[in-house]
Amino acid sequence: MGWIGLIISIIIIGLIAGALARLIVPGKQSMSIGMTILLGIVGSFLGSWICWNVFGYTNENGGWQVIPFIVGIVIAAILIGIYVAITGRRHTGVTR
Protein backbone atom coordinates (compact mmCIF):
# COMPACT_ATOMS: atom_id res chain seq x y z
CA MET A 1 0.00 0.00 0.00
CA GLY A 2 1.41 3.38 -0.97
CA TRP A 3 1.36 6.59 1.05
CA ILE A 4 -1.97 7.69 -0.44
CA GLY A 5 -3.64 4.41 0.53
CA LEU A 6 -2.11 4.64 3.99
CA ILE A 7 -3.40 8.18 4.53
CA ILE A 8 -6.88 7.25 3.28
CA SER A 9 -7.00 4.23 5.58
CA ILE A 10 -5.85 6.31 8.57
CA ILE A 11 -8.62 8.84 7.82
CA ILE A 12 -11.27 6.12 7.59
CA ILE A 13 -10.02 4.45 10.77
CA GLY A 14 -9.93 7.93 12.34
CA LEU A 15 -13.62 8.38 11.61
CA ILE A 16 -14.37 5.15 13.42
CA ALA A 17 -11.90 5.91 16.22
CA GLY A 18 -13.49 9.33 16.82
CA ALA A 19 -16.95 7.82 17.13
CA LEU A 20 -15.75 5.09 19.50
CA ALA A 21 -13.69 7.54 21.54
CA ARG A 22 -16.69 9.78 21.98
CA LEU A 23 -18.62 6.82 23.35
CA ILE A 24 -15.80 6.14 25.83
CA VAL A 25 -15.60 9.69 27.23
CA PRO A 26 -18.10 9.96 30.08
CA GLY A 27 -20.86 12.55 30.11
CA LYS A 28 -22.48 14.52 27.35
CA GLN A 29 -20.15 16.40 25.04
CA SER A 30 -21.46 19.34 23.11
CA MET A 31 -19.28 18.80 20.07
CA SER A 32 -20.15 18.78 16.43
CA ILE A 33 -19.78 15.64 14.38
CA GLY A 34 -17.11 17.42 12.38
CA MET A 35 -15.01 18.03 15.50
CA THR A 36 -15.47 14.40 16.55
CA ILE A 37 -14.25 13.27 13.12
CA LEU A 38 -11.32 15.69 13.20
CA LEU A 39 -10.20 14.58 16.66
CA GLY A 40 -10.61 10.94 15.61
CA ILE A 41 -8.41 11.49 12.57
CA VAL A 42 -5.78 13.30 14.65
CA GLY A 43 -5.93 10.50 17.24
CA SER A 44 -5.54 7.90 14.51
CA PHE A 45 -2.55 9.69 12.98
CA LEU A 46 -0.90 10.13 16.39
CA GLY A 47 -1.66 6.54 17.41
CA SER A 48 -0.16 5.18 14.21
CA TRP A 49 2.88 7.42 14.48
CA ILE A 50 3.49 6.47 18.11
CA CYS A 51 3.17 2.75 17.36
CA TRP A 52 5.42 2.82 14.32
CA ASN A 53 8.04 5.41 15.23
CA VAL A 54 8.23 5.36 19.01
CA PHE A 55 7.61 1.67 19.74
CA GLY A 56 8.81 0.26 16.41
CA TYR A 57 5.57 -1.63 15.74
CA THR A 58 5.59 -3.73 12.59
CA ASN A 59 2.74 -5.78 11.25
CA GLU A 60 4.85 -8.71 10.05
CA ASN A 61 1.89 -11.08 9.66
CA GLY A 62 -0.06 -8.64 7.48
CA GLY A 63 -3.76 -8.06 7.88
CA TRP A 64 -5.50 -5.46 9.96
CA GLN A 65 -3.33 -3.47 12.36
CA VAL A 66 -5.21 -3.73 15.64
CA ILE A 67 -2.68 -2.13 17.98
CA PRO A 68 -2.45 1.24 16.16
CA PHE A 69 -6.26 1.26 15.96
CA ILE A 70 -6.65 0.78 19.72
CA VAL A 71 -3.94 3.35 20.47
CA GLY A 72 -5.71 5.76 18.07
CA ILE A 73 -9.00 5.31 19.95
CA VAL A 74 -7.31 5.98 23.28
CA ILE A 75 -5.57 9.10 21.96
CA ALA A 76 -8.80 10.33 20.34
CA ALA A 77 -10.61 9.84 23.68
CA ILE A 78 -7.90 11.86 25.41
CA LEU A 79 -8.18 14.60 22.76
CA ILE A 80 -11.97 14.68 23.16
CA GLY A 81 -11.55 14.95 26.94
CA ILE A 82 -9.11 17.83 26.49
CA TYR A 83 -11.44 19.53 24.00
CA VAL A 84 -14.38 19.25 26.41
CA ALA A 85 -12.24 20.54 29.29
CA ILE A 86 -11.07 23.55 27.27
CA THR A 87 -14.40 24.48 25.73
CA GLY A 88 -16.46 23.49 28.75
CA ARG A 89 -19.62 21.47 28.85
CA ARG A 90 -22.12 23.86 27.39
CA HIS A 91 -25.69 23.31 28.42
CA THR A 92 -28.36 23.91 25.82
CA GLY A 93 -31.20 23.84 28.30
CA VAL A 94 -33.00 26.87 29.67
CA THR A 95 -31.36 28.37 32.75
CA ARG A 96 -33.40 29.82 35.54
Buried (B, 14 or more C-beta within 10 A) or exposed (E): EEEEEEEEBBBEBBBBBBBBBBEEBEEEBEBEEEBBBBBBBBBBBBBBBBBBEEEEBEEEEEEEBEEBBBBBBBBBBBBBBEBBEEEEEEEEEEEE
